Each structure stands twice: as C-alpha cells, then as structure tokens.
C-alpha cells in the first residue's frame, strides 16, 4: 500500500506500508521525494526496508514502542 501526500511547501511525501509479522504488524517507509530521504517507522526487518531504499538515504528510524516486532530492524 502506498499513500502520496503533497504538502503546501511543494514537498511530496510517499508513505509505503510493508506487511511483516502477519496481518497485524507493519513497518512503514516515509519518502521525501524532493530530498531523496527516508524515515523508517517500526522497522522490524531491515532487509525488507533496504530492498526499497533505491537511491534514497535513510535519515531516521522511529519506533512506536519497544516490542521486538517494532524495533528488531533498528
């Protein structure tokens, strides 16, 4: 699943959901197309995230809480 958000300042953000441990856990990648940067959210599996990085650079990784299925990839 992908969502595109166009911000007022011209920045285009792409949010990509990556299913992980079944249907209830996901990790997210938030792309800033203008700056070619990514923020990961609840990165459980770094390999799955890195497959999607392309020519972008990961600049931050956020976790919503401390469970292994939300921080395993940090």
N, C-alpha and C positions, 0 to 999 in steps of 0.2 A: 504494500500500500504506500502511496506517495501523496503528499499534500503540498501544494505550492502556495506560498504567501508572498504577495507583493506589498512591500512596506511603502509608506509615503515618501521616504527619502530615496526611493529608487532601488533599494536592496531587495533582492529576490531570495527568499528562503525556501528550501526544499526540505521537507521532513519525510524521512523514509523509515517505515516500520519493518523490523526484521524479526519474524517469529523465532522463538528459541525453545524453551522447555515446555512444549505442548502449546495449548491454545491460550493459556493464561499469563504467560510471561513473554515480554518483548524487549528488544533493545532498539533504540532509535538513533538515527544519524540526522543531524540538522546541518544542512549545507548552506553556506553563504556563497552563492554563485558569483557575486561581484568580487569577492576577495579570495575565492578558491579555498575556503576553510571549512572545517567540520567540527562540530561538537558532538560527542557521543553521550548518550543517556542510558544508564543501566546496562553498561557493556558487559554482558555475560561471556560472550565468545569473541575474543579479539580477531581471530582468523576470519570469521564471518564479516566483521566490520571492515577489516583491511581489504577484503575482496572488493569492496565497493568504494574505496577511497579514490582510486584513479589518480589524477594529477592534483588532487586536493591535499591539504595538510590538516591533520588533527591538531587542534589548538587547545582543547579542553575535554575532560571526561567528567560527567556528573553522575552521581548515584542518588536515587531517591531514598534508599535506606541500605542497611548493612548486610542483608542476606546474601549468601553466596551466589544466588542466581541473578543478582543485580550488580555485583562488584567483581565477579570472577575474572573479567577481562581487563580490569583496570590495572 
